[in-house]
Amino acid sequence: MFEEENAQWGLVHALVLDGKGGARSIARTQLDDLQLQPQESLWLHWDRSHPQTQTWLRKTSGLSEFACDLLLEENTRPRLLPLPDAELLLFLRGINLNPGAEPEDMVSVRIFASAARVISLRLRPLRATDELLVQLADGKGPKNASELILYMAQ
């Protein structure tokens, strides 16, 4: 719904998970004033190559400089890094299933997660996120941030 408007910011998807398997789309401009209900979680999926993504991550996200540096790093390897305050960084790779891609040219997603917020960054489109959007639209998706991470890792 807001995908076209959000794209100018590098924001691929901005969703509030409803705690029941569904989600509602929100605009980038709504982020600053967003108040989540206790059962809700926020998922922000960004295009890592977009300059506005990098600006938002460093100036507005509230993440540490350390976390931002790792999320924006050019080359990464799959890993899990626990952070203070029950947060984590997770770097995943998968086979590139995009049309015309070589399978050995892996796709990656970089994830910051806390109890009620997931920030993911990708360079190329990911089939896993497309499938997640369908499940959320059908009300059969992840209910919270931790389930979202499990869905993305499968």
Summary of the structure (lengths in Angstrom):
residues: 154
radius of gyration: 14.6
end to end distance: 26.4
largest distance: 42.9
contacts: 457
relative contact order: 0.18
helix: 29%
strand: 28%
